[in-house]
């Protein structure tokens, strides 16, 4: 493993997001195999029926086998060609944590944390990449409201007790947001992979 990643899980995400597959296939397969999301949750992330997602996952696995796609951690010079898919994996993993589509809990803090942690690493590895910094800011700011957002049901922003907001997390989220806006470059964001 390339120790530049500092994180085995993140290195596996970069490994799974192989450009021989379409971006949606990279993301879906990574969410399923590495993120451990059940097919139904992956399907809901892509806004498609579960049977459709099952077929997509099956085709992606078959392509990997047929093309003998190697399983290896990419060197830093090819990170950029995988970054959009990696960010999409982190975003959709966070999204499932922020608004759970299955189970009894309305949010899943573990998934939120497991998306934010590697996003911080990505930002440190590619500090000039505004998409990564913008995504980290988005996740941190949304996660800062999570304690006030849930009770017996979801609480709208207007009705939240703002004293419950995580001020440290807000401050941490504002820093990359300001840096990203100052650079004046914005791209399509990681959700473009959903097509």
N, CA and C atoms as a LAMMPS dump frame, in Angstrom:
ITEM: TIMESTEP
0
ITEM: NUMBER OF ATOMS
585
ITEM: BOX BOUNDS ff ff ff
-5.0000000000000000e+02 5.0000000000000000e+02
-5.0000000000000000e+02 5.0000000000000000e+02
-5.0000000000000000e+02 5.0000000000000000e+02
ITEM: ATOMS id mol type element x y z
1 1 1 N 0.843 -1.192 0
2 1 2 C 0 0 0
3 1 3 C 0.875 1.236 0
4 2 1 N 0.5 2.234 -0.798
5 2 2 C 1.221 3.495 -0.836
6 2 3 C 0.912 4.223 0.461
7 3 1 N 1.967 4.461 1.276
8 3 2 C 1.707 5.051 2.588
9 3 3 C 1.306 6.515 2.505
10 4 1 N 1.287 7.112 1.306
11 4 2 C 0.796 8.484 1.172
12 4 3 C -0.668 8.573 1.573
13 5 1 N -1.393 7.469 1.463
14 5 2 C -2.806 7.493 1.822
15 5 3 C -3.021 7.596 3.32
16 6 1 N -2.107 7.081 4.107
17 6 2 C -2.221 7.076 5.57
18 6 3 C -3.446 6.313 6.053
19 7 1 N -4.159 5.684 5.157
20 7 2 C -5.42 5.061 5.528
21 7 3 C -5.707 3.911 4.567
22 8 1 N -5.762 2.701 5.091
23 8 2 C -5.979 1.538 4.239
24 8 3 C -7.337 1.581 3.541
25 9 1 N -8.347 2.02 4.246
26 9 2 C -9.688 2.052 3.647
27 9 3 C -9.737 3.019 2.456
28 10 1 N -9.125 4.185 2.611
29 10 2 C -9.104 5.147 1.517
30 10 3 C -8.309 4.601 0.335
31 11 1 N -7.217 3.902 0.61
32 11 2 C -6.445 3.317 -0.493
33 11 3 C -7.295 2.302 -1.247
34 12 1 N -8.14 1.575 -0.54
35 12 2 C -9.021 0.61 -1.191
36 12 3 C -10.098 1.304 -2.032
37 13 1 N -10.581 2.456 -1.57
38 13 2 C -11.558 3.206 -2.359
39 13 3 C -10.915 3.645 -3.672
40 14 1 N -9.699 4.187 -3.597
41 14 2 C -8.993 4.577 -4.822
42 14 3 C -8.746 3.367 -5.719
43 15 1 N -8.45 2.235 -5.125
44 15 2 C -8.209 1.013 -5.902
45 15 3 C -9.481 0.573 -6.621
46 16 1 N -10.606 0.593 -5.904
47 16 2 C -11.877 0.129 -6.486
48 16 3 C -12.409 1.063 -7.568
49 17 1 N -12.059 2.312 -7.522
50 17 2 C -12.559 3.282 -8.509
51 17 3 C -11.672 3.24 -9.754
52 18 1 N -11.683 2.107 -10.425
53 18 2 C -10.826 1.887 -11.598
54 18 3 C -11.471 2.487 -12.842
55 19 1 N -10.717 3.254 -13.637
56 19 2 C -11.298 3.937 -14.799
57 19 3 C -11.747 3.018 -15.93
58 20 1 N -11.465 1.729 -15.84
59 20 2 C -11.972 0.81 -16.866
60 20 3 C -13.49 0.655 -16.757
61 21 1 N -14.034 0.976 -15.586
62 21 2 C -15.481 0.941 -15.373
63 21 3 C -16.039 2.348 -15.527
64 22 1 N -17.317 2.456 -15.848
65 22 2 C -17.946 3.775 -15.886
66 22 3 C -17.942 4.35 -14.465
67 23 1 N -18.018 5.679 -14.365
68 23 2 C -18.01 6.29 -13.035
69 23 3 C -19.156 5.778 -12.16
70 24 1 N -20.395 5.675 -12.679
71 24 2 C -21.458 5.14 -11.819
72 24 3 C -21.167 3.706 -11.354
73 25 1 N -20.576 2.884 -12.227
74 25 2 C -20.253 1.509 -11.843
75 25 3 C -19.158 1.486 -10.781
76 26 1 N -18.159 2.346 -10.925
77 26 2 C -17.088 2.43 -9.925
78 26 3 C -17.678 2.744 -8.552
79 27 1 N -18.527 3.755 -8.533
80 27 2 C -19.096 4.227 -7.269
81 27 3 C -20.019 3.174 -6.658
82 28 1 N -20.913 2.636 -7.457
83 28 2 C -21.862 1.646 -6.938
84 28 3 C -21.137 0.418 -6.407
85 29 1 N -20.167 -0.074 -7.16
86 29 2 C -19.433 -1.27 -6.746
87 29 3 C -18.637 -1.003 -5.466
88 30 1 N -18.06 0.177 -5.356
89 30 2 C -17.295 0.513 -4.148
90 30 3 C -18.211 0.64 -2.942
91 31 1 N -19.366 1.286 -3.118
92 31 2 C -20.312 1.402 -2.004
93 31 3 C -20.771 0.026 -1.539
94 32 1 N -20.98 -0.874 -2.483
95 32 2 C -21.476 -2.203 -2.145
96 32 3 C -20.381 -3.07 -1.521
97 33 1 N -19.226 -3.15 -2.18
98 33 2 C -18.207 -4.096 -1.724
99 33 3 C -17.355 -3.57 -0.578
100 34 1 N -17.009 -2.304 -0.624
101 34 2 C -16.138 -1.754 0.409
102 34 3 C -16.928 -1.047 1.501
103 35 1 N -17.954 -0.29 1.081
104 35 2 C -18.762 0.426 2.058
105 35 3 C -19.728 -0.471 2.798
106 36 1 N -20.011 -1.652 2.229
107 36 2 C -20.903 -2.592 2.878
108 36 3 C -22.37 -2.21 2.823
109 37 1 N -22.715 -1.23 1.981
110 37 2 C -24.129 -0.871 1.874
111 37 3 C -24.878 -1.974 1.145
112 38 1 N -26.04 -2.371 1.628
113 38 2 C -26.827 -3.385 0.932
114 38 3 C -27.284 -2.864 -0.433
115 39 1 N -27.579 -3.764 -1.366
116 39 2 C -27.983 -3.341 -2.714
117 39 3 C -29.14 -2.336 -2.723
118 40 1 N -30.087 -2.477 -1.801
119 40 2 C -31.214 -1.54 -1.756
120 40 3 C -30.767 -0.117 -1.442
121 41 1 N -29.821 0.034 -0.513
122 41 2 C -29.326 1.365 -0.174
123 41 3 C -28.52 1.951 -1.327
124 42 1 N -27.741 1.115 -2.003
125 42 2 C -26.977 1.589 -3.166
126 42 3 C -27.958 2.032 -4.255
127 43 1 N -28.993 1.244 -4.488
128 43 2 C -29.994 1.588 -5.499
129 43 3 C -30.666 2.919 -5.169
130 44 1 N -31.017 3.124 -3.902
131 44 2 C -31.658 4.378 -3.515
132 44 3 C -30.707 5.559 -3.682
133 45 1 N -29.419 5.346 -3.468
134 45 2 C -28.433 6.418 -3.671
135 45 3 C -28.401 6.858 -5.131
136 46 1 N -28.652 5.918 -6.035
137 46 2 C -28.637 6.21 -7.47
138 46 3 C -30.039 6.451 -8.035
139 47 1 N -31.029 6.407 -7.165
140 47 2 C -32.417 6.665 -7.559
141 47 3 C -32.899 5.706 -8.642
142 48 1 N -32.544 4.421 -8.481
143 48 2 C -32.977 3.386 -9.429
144 48 3 C -33.553 2.213 -8.637
145 49 1 N -34.358 1.359 -9.307
146 49 2 C -34.874 0.17 -8.615
147 49 3 C -33.737 -0.784 -8.219
148 50 1 N -33.974 -1.532 -7.172
149 50 2 C -32.95 -2.456 -6.673
150 50 3 C -32.556 -3.482 -7.733
151 51 1 N -33.514 -3.949 -8.519
152 51 2 C -33.184 -4.933 -9.56
153 51 3 C -32.242 -4.331 -10.608
154 52 1 N -32.469 -3.074 -10.958
155 52 2 C -31.587 -2.391 -11.91
156 52 3 C -30.182 -2.297 -11.348
157 53 1 N -30.074 -1.924 -10.081
158 53 2 C -28.752 -1.812 -9.461
159 53 3 C -28.085 -3.176 -9.376
160 54 1 N -28.849 -4.209 -9.078
161 54 2 C -28.279 -5.558 -9.037
162 54 3 C -27.659 -5.945 -10.37
163 55 1 N -28.343 -5.607 -11.451
164 55 2 C -27.817 -5.893 -12.788
165 55 3 C -26.555 -5.094 -13.066
166 56 1 N -26.541 -3.822 -12.679
167 56 2 C -25.36 -2.975 -12.887
168 56 3 C -24.158 -3.517 -12.117
169 57 1 N -24.395 -3.916 -10.879
170 57 2 C -23.303 -4.459 -10.065
171 57 3 C -22.774 -5.751 -10.671
172 58 1 N -23.672 -6.581 -11.129
173 58 2 C -23.273 -7.843 -11.741
174 58 3 C -22.447 -7.607 -13.006
175 59 1 N -22.879 -6.675 -13.861
176 59 2 C -22.122 -6.351 -15.086
177 59 3 C -20.736 -5.812 -14.748
178 60 1 N -20.652 -4.959 -13.72
179 60 2 C -19.358 -4.386 -13.333
180 60 3 C -18.403 -5.487 -12.855
181 61 1 N -18.904 -6.412 -12.037
182 61 2 C -18.06 -7.521 -11.563
183 61 3 C -17.601 -8.388 -12.73
184 62 1 N -18.517 -8.646 -13.656
185 62 2 C -18.158 -9.452 -14.827
186 62 3 C -17.094 -8.76 -15.667
187 63 1 N -17.196 -7.443 -15.812
188 63 2 C -16.207 -6.703 -16.597
189 63 3 C -14.832 -6.784 -15.942
190 64 1 N -14.79 -6.677 -14.63
191 64 2 C -13.518 -6.771 -13.909
192 64 3 C -12.872 -8.131 -14.162
193 65 1 N -13.679 -9.19 -14.081
194 65 2 C -13.148 -10.542 -14.319
195 65 3 C -12.697 -10.716 -15.767
196 66 1 N -13.548 -10.316 -16.695
197 66 2 C -13.252 -10.525 -18.119
198 66 3 C -12.047 -9.71 -18.584
199 67 1 N -11.899 -8.494 -18.065
200 67 2 C -10.798 -7.627 -18.499
201 67 3 C -9.536 -7.829 -17.661
202 68 1 N -9.606 -8.724 -16.682
203 68 2 C -8.462 -8.983 -15.79
204 68 3 C -7.929 -7.676 -15.199
205 69 1 N -8.848 -6.86 -14.713
206 69 2 C -8.461 -5.572 -14.121
207 69 3 C -7.677 -5.856 -12.847
208 70 1 N -6.463 -5.32 -12.749
209 70 2 C -5.629 -5.608 -11.583
210 70 3 C -6.129 -4.888 -10.335
211 71 1 N -5.895 -5.514 -9.217
212 71 2 C -6.265 -4.938 -7.93
213 71 3 C -4.994 -4.365 -7.326
214 72 1 N -4.769 -3.067 -7.556
215 72 2 C -3.576 -2.447 -6.98
216 72 3 C -3.855 -0.981 -6.674
217 73 1 N -3.195 -0.5 -5.634
218 73 2 C -3.343 0.886 -5.217
219 73 3 C -2.681 1.768 -6.275
220 74 1 N -3.4 2.769 -6.767
221 74 2 C -2.824 3.615 -7.817
222 74 3 C -1.761 4.569 -7.275
223 75 1 N -0.751 4.851 -8.091
224 75 2 C 0.25 5.846 -7.677
225 75 3 C -0.345 7.255 -7.749
226 76 1 N 0.259 8.201 -7.054
227 76 2 C -0.304 9.562 -6.997
228 76 3 C -0.556 10.217 -8.355
229 77 1 N 0.224 9.876 -9.372
230 77 2 C 0.039 10.552 -10.657
231 77 3 C -1.276 10.186 -11.344
232 78 1 N -1.936 9.101 -10.915
233 78 2 C -3.232 8.791 -11.531
234 78 3 C -4.416 8.981 -10.57
235 79 1 N -4.159 9.578 -9.403
236 79 2 C -5.267 9.896 -8.501
237 79 3 C -6.295 10.8 -9.165
238 80 1 N -5.874 11.821 -9.933
239 80 2 C -6.882 12.731 -10.507
240 80 3 C -7.946 12.033 -11.35
241 81 1 N -7.59 10.98 -12.084
242 81 2 C -8.591 10.322 -12.926
243 81 3 C -9.578 9.494 -12.114
244 82 1 N -9.293 9.298 -10.843
245 82 2 C -10.202 8.537 -9.977
246 82 3 C -10.9 9.407 -8.943
247 83 1 N -10.47 10.644 -8.835
248 83 2 C -10.928 11.491 -7.737
249 83 3 C -12.433 11.75 -7.75
250 84 1 N -13.02 11.991 -8.913
251 84 2 C -14.471 12.264 -8.964
252 84 3 C -15.245 11.085 -8.388
253 85 1 N -14.855 9.876 -8.764
254 85 2 C -15.554 8.693 -8.243
255 85 3 C -15.305 8.506 -6.754
256 86 1 N -14.09 8.746 -6.311
257 86 2 C -13.772 8.628 -4.883
258 86 3 C -14.628 9.611 -4.08
259 87 1 N -14.715 10.85 -4.556
260 87 2 C -15.535 11.843 -3.853
261 87 3 C -17.007 11.453 -3.864
262 88 1 N -17.462 10.865 -4.951
263 88 2 C -18.859 10.416 -5.014
264 88 3 C -19.123 9.309 -3.999
265 89 1 N -18.174 8.402 -3.839
266 89 2 C -18.312 7.339 -2.834
267 89 3 C -18.444 7.958 -1.443
268 90 1 N -17.566 8.901 -1.132
269 90 2 C -17.6 9.541 0.187
270 90 3 C -18.913 10.303 0.385
271 91 1 N -19.339 11.025 -0.642
272 91 2 C -20.581 11.801 -0.559
273 91 3 C -21.793 10.891 -0.342
274 92 1 N -21.912 9.843 -1.136
275 92 2 C -23.087 8.975 -1.033
276 92 3 C -23.072 8.173 0.264
277 93 1 N -21.883 7.823 0.75
278 93 2 C -21.778 7.151 2.048
279 93 3 C -22.254 8.108 3.151
280 94 1 N -21.801 9.362 3.08
281 94 2 C -22.245 10.362 4.051
282 94 3 C -23.755 10.57 3.961
283 95 1 N -24.252 10.66 2.746
284 95 2 C -25.666 10.914 2.534
285 95 3 C -26.534 9.823 3.175
286 96 1 N -26.102 8.579 3.052
287 96 2 C -26.855 7.483 3.685
288 96 3 C -26.814 7.611 5.199
289 97 1 N -25.719 8.13 5.734
290 97 2 C -25.64 8.347 7.175
291 97 3 C -26.482 9.532 7.63
292 98 1 N -26.501 10.574 6.832
293 98 2 C -27.221 11.794 7.192
294 98 3 C -28.732 11.62 7.095
295 99 1 N -29.172 10.806 6.149
296 99 2 C -30.603 10.54 5.971
297 99 3 C -30.763 9.068 5.603
298 100 1 N -30.744 8.218 6.608
299 100 2 C -30.78 6.772 6.385
300 100 3 C -32.018 6.363 5.601
301 101 1 N -31.809 5.506 4.604
302 101 2 C -32.937 5.055 3.779
303 101 3 C -33.482 3.709 4.239
304 102 1 N -32.839 3.113 5.236
305 102 2 C -33.354 1.858 5.78
306 102 3 C -32.985 1.774 7.257
307 103 1 N -33.59 0.841 7.93
308 103 2 C -33.33 0.678 9.358
309 103 3 C -34.248 1.553 10.191
310 104 1 N -34.088 1.44 11.515
311 104 2 C -34.971 2.167 12.426
312 104 3 C -34.482 3.572 12.734
313 105 1 N -33.184 3.82 12.553
314 105 2 C -32.617 5.132 12.855
315 105 3 C -32.809 6.079 11.675
316 106 1 N -33.062 7.351 11.982
317 106 2 C -33.215 8.345 10.913
318 106 3 C -31.858 8.817 10.392
319 107 1 N -30.823 8.722 11.226
320 107 2 C -29.462 9.038 10.805
321 107 3 C -28.528 7.944 11.305
322 108 1 N -27.351 7.86 10.681
323 108 2 C -26.35 6.871 11.093
324 108 3 C -25.014 7.594 11.25
325 109 1 N -24.707 7.959 12.483
326 109 2 C -23.498 8.736 12.772
327 109 3 C -22.238 8.02 12.309
328 110 1 N -22.229 6.684 12.377
329 110 2 C -21.039 5.93 11.974
330 110 3 C -20.711 6.157 10.506
331 111 1 N -21.729 6.185 9.634
332 111 2 C -21.485 6.42 8.215
333 111 3 C -21.038 7.852 7.963
334 112 1 N -21.599 8.798 8.692
335 112 2 C -21.158 10.193 8.554
336 112 3 C -19.682 10.317 8.914
337 113 1 N -19.309 9.749 10.051
338 113 2 C -17.902 9.811 10.475
339 113 3 C -16.993 9.11 9.47
340 114 1 N -17.461 7.958 8.95
341 114 2 C -16.64 7.166 8.029
342 114 3 C -16.52 7.823 6.661
343 115 1 N -17.309 8.825 6.371
344 115 2 C -17.143 9.603 5.14
345 115 3 C -16.277 10.837 5.387
346 116 1 N -16.453 11.475 6.529
347 116 2 C -15.693 12.691 6.844
348 116 3 C -14.217 12.385 7.056
349 117 1 N -13.914 11.317 7.759
350 117 2 C -12.517 10.995 8.066
351 117 3 C -11.664 10.86 6.808
352 118 1 N -12.052 10.031 5.822
353 118 2 C -11.222 9.945 4.618
354 118 3 C -11.279 11.214 3.761
355 119 1 N -12.374 11.969 3.848
356 119 2 C -12.448 13.231 3.094
357 119 3 C -11.379 14.199 3.592
358 120 1 N -11.152 14.217 4.895
359 120 2 C -10.074 15.058 5.441
360 120 3 C -8.723 14.651 4.862
361 121 1 N -8.518 13.345 4.739
362 121 2 C -7.248 12.853 4.197
363 121 3 C -7.1 13.251 2.73
364 122 1 N -8.183 13.098 1.967
365 122 2 C -8.128 13.471 0.547
366 122 3 C -7.753 14.943 0.412
367 123 1 N -8.36 15.799 1.222
368 123 2 C -8.055 17.228 1.154
369 123 3 C -6.575 17.479 1.483
370 124 1 N -6.033 16.737 2.424
371 124 2 C -4.613 16.927 2.751
372 124 3 C -3.7 16.404 1.634
373 125 1 N -4.15 15.39 0.895
374 125 2 C -3.35 14.825 -0.195
375 125 3 C -3.391 15.677 -1.454
376 126 1 N -4.533 16.307 -1.71
377 126 2 C -4.693 17.142 -2.913
378 126 3 C -5.254 18.505 -2.483
379 127 1 N -4.437 19.319 -1.809
380 127 2 C -4.943 20.566 -1.223
381 127 3 C -5.453 21.584 -2.232
382 128 1 N -5.052 21.484 -3.495
383 128 2 C -5.518 22.452 -4.497
384 128 3 C -6.812 22.011 -5.17
385 129 1 N -7.337 20.866 -4.802
386 129 2 C -8.545 20.328 -5.423
387 129 3 C -9.772 20.907 -4.72
388 130 1 N -10.428 21.854 -5.376
389 130 2 C -11.557 22.546 -4.747
390 130 3 C -12.754 21.632 -4.539
391 131 1 N -12.936 20.644 -5.408
392 131 2 C -14.069 19.712 -5.241
393 131 3 C -13.956 18.973 -3.91
394 132 1 N -12.75 18.509 -3.581
395 132 2 C -12.553 17.763 -2.334
396 132 3 C -12.799 18.66 -1.128
397 133 1 N -12.255 19.866 -1.158
398 133 2 C -12.438 20.792 -0.038
399 133 3 C -13.901 21.2 0.099
400 134 1 N -14.56 21.429 -1.027
401 134 2 C -15.973 21.796 -0.977
402 134 3 C -16.833 20.682 -0.412
403 135 1 N -16.525 19.451 -0.8
404 135 2 C -17.281 18.315 -0.275
405 135 3 C -17.056 18.163 1.226
406 136 1 N -15.811 18.305 1.663
407 136 2 C -15.525 18.213 3.097
408 136 3 C -16.312 19.281 3.851
409 137 1 N -16.325 20.506 3.339
410 137 2 C -17.078 21.583 3.994
411 137 3 C -18.56 21.228 4.088
412 138 1 N -19.121 20.753 2.99
413 138 2 C -20.534 20.372 2.968
414 138 3 C -20.842 19.319 4.031
415 139 1 N -20.006 18.285 4.094
416 139 2 C -20.255 17.206 5.057
417 139 3 C -20.105 17.699 6.489
418 140 1 N -19.073 18.488 6.758
419 140 2 C -18.862 18.979 8.121
420 140 3 C -20.009 19.877 8.574
421 141 1 N -20.444 20.765 7.703
422 141 2 C -21.53 21.672 8.09
423 141 3 C -22.835 20.915 8.308
424 142 1 N -23.155 20.004 7.416
425 142 2 C -24.381 19.219 7.613
426 142 3 C -24.287 18.361 8.874
427 143 1 N -23.127 17.769 9.11
428 143 2 C -22.979 16.917 10.286
429 143 3 C -23.048 17.727 11.58
430 144 1 N -22.67 18.99 11.524
431 144 2 C -22.72 19.826 12.733
432 144 3 C -24.152 20.013 13.234
433 145 1 N -25.128 19.875 12.343
434 145 2 C -26.531 20.048 12.723
435 145 3 C -27.187 18.744 13.159
436 146 1 N -26.522 17.613 12.911
437 146 2 C -27.139 16.313 13.139
438 146 3 C -27.696 16.142 14.555
439 147 1 N -26.983 16.563 15.625
440 147 2 C -27.55 16.354 16.973
441 147 3 C -28.899 17.052 17.18
442 148 1 N -29.111 18.17 16.51
443 148 2 C -30.372 18.902 16.667
444 148 3 C -31.423 18.471 15.653
445 149 1 N -31.028 17.655 14.718
446 149 2 C -31.896 17.311 13.588
447 149 3 C -32.803 16.12 13.861
448 150 1 N -32.456 15.322 14.844
449 150 2 C -33.229 14.103 15.08
450 150 3 C -33.795 14.07 16.488
451 151 1 N -34.909 13.462 16.583
452 151 2 C -35.6 13.192 17.839
453 151 3 C -36.465 11.991 17.547
454 152 1 N -37.75 12.101 17.824
455 152 2 C -38.671 11.037 17.429
456 152 3 C -38.816 11.003 15.912
457 153 1 N -38.582 12.158 15.281
458 153 2 C -38.613 12.259 13.823
459 153 3 C -37.619 13.349 13.424
460 154 1 N -37.453 13.565 12.128
461 154 2 C -36.546 14.607 11.674
462 154 3 C -37.085 15.982 12.044
463 155 1 N -36.178 16.853 12.474
464 155 2 C -36.53 18.205 12.879
465 155 3 C -36.028 19.156 11.796
466 156 1 N -36.907 19.992 11.277
467 156 2 C -36.497 20.918 10.22
468 156 3 C -35.511 21.941 10.769
469 157 1 N -34.744 22.536 9.875
470 157 2 C -33.735 23.512 10.258
471 157 3 C -34.347 24.649 11.078
472 158 1 N -35.496 25.115 10.666
473 158 2 C -36.149 26.224 11.366
474 158 3 C -36.528 25.86 12.801
475 159 1 N -36.822 24.584 13.05
476 159 2 C -37.29 24.151 14.375
477 159 3 C -36.175 23.593 15.259
478 160 1 N -34.973 23.537 14.75
479 160 2 C -33.88 22.946 15.528
480 160 3 C -33.448 23.856 16.679
481 161 1 N -33.021 23.206 17.76
482 161 2 C -32.423 23.921 18.888
483 161 3 C -30.958 24.153 18.517
484 162 1 N -30.644 25.359 18.13
485 162 2 C -29.301 25.664 17.625
486 162 3 C -28.223 25.552 18.691
487 163 1 N -28.611 25.504 19.94
488 163 2 C -27.633 25.286 21.011
489 163 3 C -27.031 23.882 20.899
490 164 1 N -27.729 22.979 20.21
491 164 2 C -27.225 21.608 20.04
492 164 3 C -26.26 21.479 18.862
493 165 1 N -26.133 22.5 18.047
494 165 2 C -25.226 22.434 16.909
495 165 3 C -23.787 22.334 17.404
496 166 1 N -22.987 21.604 16.678
497 166 2 C -21.579 21.399 17.019
498 166 3 C -20.766 22.569 16.453
499 167 1 N -20.454 23.547 17.303
500 167 2 C -19.77 24.771 16.87
501 167 3 C -18.353 24.503 16.353
502 168 1 N -17.683 23.538 16.958
503 168 2 C -16.338 23.179 16.481
504 168 3 C -16.386 22.658 15.048
505 169 1 N -17.363 21.818 14.782
506 169 2 C -17.513 21.245 13.45
507 169 3 C -17.909 22.328 12.442
508 170 1 N -18.716 23.277 12.862
509 170 2 C -19.084 24.394 11.982
510 170 3 C -17.836 25.181 11.609
511 171 1 N -17.012 25.504 12.603
512 171 2 C -15.777 26.261 12.333
513 171 3 C -14.854 25.477 11.401
514 172 1 N -14.759 24.165 11.631
515 172 2 C -13.919 23.331 10.763
516 172 3 C -14.463 23.309 9.337
517 173 1 N -15.781 23.307 9.178
518 173 2 C -16.389 23.293 7.85
519 173 3 C -16.277 24.614 7.123
520 174 1 N -16.278 25.708 7.849
521 174 2 C -16.192 27.027 7.219
522 174 3 C -14.809 27.26 6.617
523 175 1 N -13.764 26.729 7.241
524 175 2 C -12.398 26.944 6.716
525 175 3 C -12.245 26.459 5.282
526 176 1 N -12.531 25.169 4.961
527 176 2 C -12.364 24.756 3.561
528 176 3 C -13.365 25.423 2.617
529 177 1 N -14.523 25.798 3.147
530 177 2 C -15.506 26.486 2.315
531 177 3 C -14.955 27.84 1.863
532 178 1 N -14.383 28.604 2.806
533 178 2 C -13.796 29.905 2.466
534 178 3 C -12.644 29.736 1.479
535 179 1 N -11.795 28.733 1.728
536 179 2 C -10.657 28.499 0.828
537 179 3 C -11.134 28.14 -0.571
538 180 1 N -12.158 27.315 -0.663
539 180 2 C -12.697 26.899 -1.957
540 180 3 C -13.298 28.085 -2.693
541 181 1 N -14.087 28.883 -2.002
542 181 2 C -14.713 30.045 -2.636
543 181 3 C -13.665 31.065 -3.073
544 182 1 N -12.6 31.204 -2.303
545 182 2 C -11.538 32.155 -2.656
546 182 3 C -10.825 31.749 -3.944
547 183 1 N -10.753 30.446 -4.206
548 183 2 C -10.082 29.968 -5.423
549 183 3 C -10.945 30.191 -6.658
550 184 1 N -12.257 30.357 -6.459
551 184 2 C -13.147 30.694 -7.555
552 184 3 C -13.342 29.608 -8.59
553 185 1 N -12.98 28.384 -8.261
554 185 2 C -13.177 27.282 -9.206
555 185 3 C -14.153 26.292 -8.596
556 186 1 N -15.202 26.034 -9.31
557 186 2 C -16.153 25.044 -8.844
558 186 3 C -16.451 24.102 -10.001
559 187 1 N -16.581 22.834 -9.679
560 187 2 C -16.86 21.841 -10.711
561 187 3 C -18.235 21.257 -10.515
562 188 1 N -18.479 20.142 -11.189
563 188 2 C -19.826 19.541 -11.141
564 188 3 C -20.163 18.863 -9.833
565 189 1 N -19.174 18.599 -8.994
566 189 2 C -19.43 17.919 -7.738
567 189 3 C -19.538 16.413 -7.938
568 190 1 N -19.427 15.661 -6.857
569 190 2 C -19.402 14.218 -6.96
570 190 3 C -20.72 13.577 -7.359
571 191 1 N -21.825 14.296 -7.283
572 191 2 C -23.107 13.656 -7.574
573 191 3 C -23.31 13.433 -9.06
574 192 1 N -22.417 13.923 -9.923
575 192 2 C -22.585 13.69 -11.357
576 192 3 C -22.487 12.214 -11.716
577 193 1 N -21.916 11.418 -10.821
578 193 2 C -21.741 9.989 -11.076
579 193 3 C -23.037 9.213 -10.996
580 194 1 N -24.111 9.824 -10.602
581 194 2 C -25.359 9.08 -10.401
582 194 3 C -26.046 8.676 -11.689
583 195 1 N -25.669 9.211 -12.85
584 195 2 C -26.413 8.893 -14.067
585 195 3 C -26.336 7.418 -14.391
